[in-house]
Amino acid sequence: MKNVNWVNKRGRPRTSLKVRKIMNCLCSSEQILMDEIIPSPESLATKDYTASVHSSQAGKAGLKPDTGNIEEAESSLRESGCLNYEEARALLGRYEYQKGNIEAALHVFEGIDIASVTPKLKIALAERVKTQKRRSQSFSTPPMSINAASLLLEAVFLKAKSLQALQRYKEASQSCTVVLDILESSFPAGFPETFGSDCKLQDTLSNAVELLPELCKLADAPREAIMSYRRALLHPWKLEIQATARIQKEFAIFLLYSGGESCPPNLRSQMDGSFVPRNNIEEAILLLMILLKKISLQRIEWDPSILDHLSYALSISGGLKALANKVEELLPRTIDRQEMYLILALCYYGEEDDFAALDLLRKLFSTEDHTCVPGLLLASKLCAEIPDCANEGIIYAHTAIGIEQERCSQLMGVANCVLGLSLSAHSRAMATDSERVKIQSEALKSFESAGKLTKMSDANVIYHLCLENAEQRKLDAAVHYAKWLLKLEGGCTLKGWMLLARVLSAQKRFMDAETVINVALDQSGKWDHGELLRTKAKLQIALDQVKNAIETYTQLLAILQVKRKSFRLGENLKEFGDHCRTLELEIWLDLASIYINLSQWRDAEMCLSKTEAICSYSARRSYTAGLLNQSKGLYKAALRDYWNALAVNPSHVPSLVSTAVTLRKIGKQSPAIIRSLLTEALRLDRMNASAWYNLGLLYKEEGLGSALEAADCFEAAILLEETEPVEPFR
């Protein structure tokens, strides 16, 4: 019988004839010489899988048989002069898969006994590596050619893809693992660079490395997914840089949002002193920073989502300054200039560097059109928090409102809210009461407009609406909004409970306020009890329950001590430590004030001695020491303490008032100096009843010409004292 002609008139193989030869070959489990294959009209899918008439539709549209690959495989298989059973199944399975016959392809692939072929595959691959190293032909004949090994490994990979299409994810991951196990054991030092470009092993390897983690996630095996990601990145597979970048990005996303905490990587190969991530967030940040570095070096293309994920990761871990540094490292034109300035401003704002954030936004507005609404809103909010910048914040807020007019009601609500914040801050700097009342009214209207635009569903808007009503002493409205805030948040935040308790205390409903605090204590964790217990103690003092208040403060000190020991070995201790020290300082000073009022000076001195180790340079500490000396009749020593407090903080209102009172009692200073101290205190805090009262006494002592001013001061003091909360609203 004549040999079959492998090339047609145009010099291209006749694929249909070859495929029929392979199908006929599969009817026997013996090897058949290529020249002896007889064409058969039947296909393997028909002979071995007649029951499967409904093939999967996945991937059917637009898919055509890759005849070039079949020709390439057959050409390589003819190197050994034969085509065995497994190789023929691999070839036909690929043909069926490329046609979209997923179920038929899987049936063909399942006929391959990969366990028996695996030793031959490993030997063939290992021999190829040895041959390439010696750069000479080996005298030992490998059990199969490198192209046959490539075909079989591709068949195992396509089997995994077929199982994935049929949603059999666990089996698919097992099949994919087989490919990587064989290649990893054959190439422990990574894929050889000396392999020919015509070999498809590299493509199969790259595809399998990327597919395995996805299959593990689909199989609901997060631990295996993380192990497969780390295996893909730590083993020297010598993948293309784009493939590695895709794996790093997907791994970082999985670490950030999977919802579970994985074990940290065991990187024994790391050098001493190198960084090893301790948790999911740190590992994700490391991966995303590596990707940003590749972008900066122009090794991969710019992907905005990388910066988005890194921003989220660093913001929840307190690394906003690191994020700012990474953004500044990006090359020009990589990121939009407006977006870059906004991200940097948010980073500095998160790090409490308000001036740097505002300067960045000012620079943006000086060179760009004022159309960046988020930037305008942030600038307005910053100005509201920076003294003497509130008027500038009003301008930014009005600009944002003008841009968003009749476009987005939700954003308009936010714009009106920040306008209210700027107006409220501006009103506190007004010199006359008439101007202050006018601007306060505008601020309240802005907050009310924000509430309407957001349909009373924005907790931040409701909070500021309540706060503004409370500061304007519209206490009934403030109670209404505070209760609405608690309902809206479900009582899950402490600031709503605290604000309601303070408003109730301003109404002199101390028992109701204490009940609110007790409910908040029941619904919050033990570590969140600090501010709540301190407020409770002040309410107990207002109820003349001094002994109960001291017990509450003692309980709070015990909680702080336990909390400090529990978190001593934790992370990010600086912020936590600062908060604990500040709260402990305030508690000892509160106790000292209680003992001063009880004339228990020895106990007060002991409490003050406790504060020296915490913070010796504190305005309130010096002020409390002044109160102690003043209660003893040591006015000169008290005056020295008050001056020390003002040296630390010139805006400390209680020290300004007490200094004026002490000077008036000593009687060696002119009334003008005393009046300047009291007016400065009222400029800083118009709601300070003590300042109004002492200013009224000063006017009264000056004679009948100031009687009207004195009466006005006394009236203001009485009204403010009747509505004074146990703690400031803000």
Secondary structure as the mmCIF struct_conf table of DSSP 4:
data_model
#
loop_
_struct_conf.conf_type_id
_struct_conf.id
_struct_conf.beg_label_comp_id
_struct_conf.beg_label_asym_id
_struct_conf.beg_label_seq_id
_struct_conf.end_label_comp_id
_struct_conf.end_label_asym_id
_struct_conf.end_label_seq_id
HELX_LH_PP_P HELX_LH_PP_P1 LYS A 2 ASN A 5
BEND BEND1 VAL A 7 VAL A 7
TURN_TY1_P TURN_TY1_P1 LYS A 9 ARG A 10
BEND BEND2 GLY A 11 GLY A 11
HELX_RH_AL_P HELX_RH_AL_P1 THR A 15 CYS A 25
TURN_TY1_P TURN_TY1_P2 LEU A 26 CYS A 27
BEND BEND3 SER A 28 GLU A 30
STRN STRN1 ILE A 32 LEU A 33
HELX_RH_3T_P HELX_RH_3T_P1 MET A 34 GLU A 36
HELX_LH_PP_P HELX_LH_PP_P2 ILE A 37 PRO A 39
BEND BEND4 PRO A 41 PRO A 41
HELX_RH_AL_P HELX_RH_AL_P2 LEU A 44 ASP A 48
TURN_TY1_P TURN_TY1_P3 THR A 50 ALA A 51
BEND BEND5 HIS A 54 HIS A 54
TURN_TY1_P TURN_TY1_P4 ALA A 58 GLY A 59
TURN_TY1_P TURN_TY1_P5 ALA A 61 GLY A 62
HELX_RH_AL_P HELX_RH_AL_P3 THR A 67 LEU A 77
TURN_TY1_P TURN_TY1_P6 ARG A 78 GLY A 81
STRN STRN2 CYS A 82 LEU A 83
HELX_RH_AL_P HELX_RH_AL_P4 TYR A 85 LYS A 99
TURN_TY1_P TURN_TY1_P7 GLY A 100 GLY A 100
HELX_RH_AL_P HELX_RH_AL_P5 ILE A 102 PHE A 109
TURN_TY1_P TURN_TY1_P8 GLU A 110 GLY A 111
BEND BEND6 ILE A 112 ILE A 112
HELX_RH_AL_P HELX_RH_AL_P6 ILE A 114 ARG A 134
TURN_TY1_P TURN_TY1_P9 ARG A 135 ARG A 135
BEND BEND7 SER A 136 SER A 136
BEND BEND8 PHE A 139 SER A 140
HELX_LH_PP_P HELX_LH_PP_P3 THR A 141 PRO A 142
BEND BEND9 PRO A 143 MET A 144
HELX_RH_AL_P HELX_RH_AL_P7 ILE A 146 ALA A 165
TURN_TY1_P TURN_TY1_P10 LEU A 166 GLN A 167
HELX_RH_AL_P HELX_RH_AL_P8 TYR A 169 SER A 186
TURN_TY1_P TURN_TY1_P11 PRO A 188 ALA A 189
BEND BEND10 PHE A 191 PHE A 191
TURN_TY1_P TURN_TY1_P12 GLU A 193 THR A 194
BEND BEND11 PHE A 195 PHE A 195
TURN_TY1_P TURN_TY1_P13 SER A 197 ASP A 198
HELX_RH_AL_P HELX_RH_AL_P9 LEU A 201 LEU A 218
TURN_TY1_P TURN_TY1_P14 ALA A 219 ASP A 220
HELX_RH_AL_P HELX_RH_AL_P10 PRO A 222 LEU A 234
BEND BEND12 HIS A 235 HIS A 235
HELX_RH_AL_P HELX_RH_AL_P11 ILE A 241 TYR A 257
BEND BEND13 SER A 258 GLY A 260
HELX_LH_PP_P HELX_LH_PP_P4 SER A 262 PRO A 265
TURN_TY1_P TURN_TY1_P15 ARG A 268 SER A 269
BEND BEND14 GLN A 270 GLN A 270
HELX_LH_PP_P HELX_LH_PP_P5 MET A 271 MET A 271
TURN_TY1_P TURN_TY1_P16 ASP A 272 GLY A 273
BEND BEND15 ASN A 279 ASN A 279
HELX_RH_AL_P HELX_RH_AL_P12 ASN A 280 SER A 296
TURN_TY1_P TURN_TY1_P17 LEU A 297 GLN A 298
BEND BEND16 ARG A 299 ILE A 300
HELX_RH_AL_P HELX_RH_AL_P13 PRO A 304 ILE A 316
TURN_TY1_P TURN_TY1_P18 SER A 317 GLY A 318
HELX_RH_AL_P HELX_RH_AL_P14 LEU A 320 GLU A 329
BEND BEND17 LEU A 330 LEU A 330
HELX_LH_PP_P HELX_LH_PP_P6 LEU A 331 LEU A 331
TURN_TY1_P TURN_TY1_P19 PRO A 332 THR A 334
BEND BEND18 ILE A 335 ILE A 335
HELX_RH_AL_P HELX_RH_AL_P15 ARG A 337 GLY A 350
TURN_TY1_P TURN_TY1_P20 GLU A 351 GLU A 352
HELX_RH_AL_P HELX_RH_AL_P16 ASP A 354 THR A 367
BEND BEND19 GLU A 368 GLU A 368
TURN_TY1_P TURN_TY1_P21 HIS A 370 THR A 371
HELX_RH_AL_P HELX_RH_AL_P17 VAL A 373 GLU A 385
BEND BEND20 ILE A 386 ILE A 386
TURN_TY1_P TURN_TY1_P22 PRO A 387 ASP A 388
HELX_RH_AL_P HELX_RH_AL_P18 ALA A 390 GLU A 404
TURN_TY1_P TURN_TY1_P23 GLN A 405 ARG A 407
HELX_RH_AL_P HELX_RH_AL_P19 SER A 409 SER A 427
TURN_TY1_P TURN_TY1_P24 ARG A 428 ALA A 429
BEND BEND21 ALA A 431 THR A 432
HELX_RH_AL_P HELX_RH_AL_P20 ASP A 433 LEU A 453
TURN_TY1_P TURN_TY1_P25 THR A 454 MET A 456
HELX_RH_AL_P HELX_RH_AL_P21 ALA A 459 GLU A 471
TURN_TY1_P TURN_TY1_P26 GLN A 472 ARG A 473
HELX_RH_AL_P HELX_RH_AL_P22 LEU A 475 GLU A 489
TURN_TY1_P TURN_TY1_P27 GLY A 490 GLY A 491
BEND BEND22 THR A 493 THR A 493
HELX_RH_AL_P HELX_RH_AL_P23 LEU A 494 ALA A 506
TURN_TY1_P TURN_TY1_P28 GLN A 507 LYS A 508
HELX_RH_AL_P HELX_RH_AL_P24 PHE A 510 GLN A 523
BEND BEND23 SER A 524 SER A 524
HELX_RH_3T_P HELX_RH_3T_P2 LYS A 526 ASP A 528
HELX_RH_AL_P HELX_RH_AL_P25 HIS A 529 ALA A 542
TURN_TY1_P TURN_TY1_P29 LEU A 543 ASP A 544
HELX_RH_AL_P HELX_RH_AL_P26 VAL A 546 SER A 566
TURN_TY1_P TURN_TY1_P30 PHE A 567 LEU A 569
BEND BEND24 GLY A 570 GLU A 571
HELX_RH_AL_P HELX_RH_AL_P27 LEU A 573 ASN A 597
TURN_TY1_P TURN_TY1_P31 LEU A 598 SER A 599
HELX_RH_AL_P HELX_RH_AL_P28 TRP A 601 ILE A 614
BEND BEND25 SER A 616 TYR A 617
HELX_RH_AL_P HELX_RH_AL_P29 ALA A 619 SER A 631
TURN_TY1_P TURN_TY1_P32 LYS A 632 GLY A 633
HELX_RH_AL_P HELX_RH_AL_P30 TYR A 635 VAL A 648
TURN_TY1_P TURN_TY1_P33 PRO A 650 SER A 651
HELX_RH_AL_P HELX_RH_AL_P31 VAL A 653 ILE A 666
TURN_TY1_P TURN_TY1_P34 GLY A 667 GLY A 667
BEND BEND26 GLN A 669 GLN A 669
HELX_RH_AL_P HELX_RH_AL_P32 PRO A 671 LEU A 684
TURN_TY1_P TURN_TY1_P35 ARG A 686 MET A 687
HELX_RH_AL_P HELX_RH_AL_P33 ALA A 689 GLU A 701
TURN_TY1_P TURN_TY1_P36 GLU A 702 GLU A 702
HELX_RH_3T_P HELX_RH_3T_P3 LEU A 704 SER A 706
HELX_RH_AL_P HELX_RH_AL_P34 ALA A 707 GLU A 722
TURN_TY1_P TURN_TY1_P37 THR A 723 THR A 723
BEND BEND27 VAL A 726 GLU A 727
#
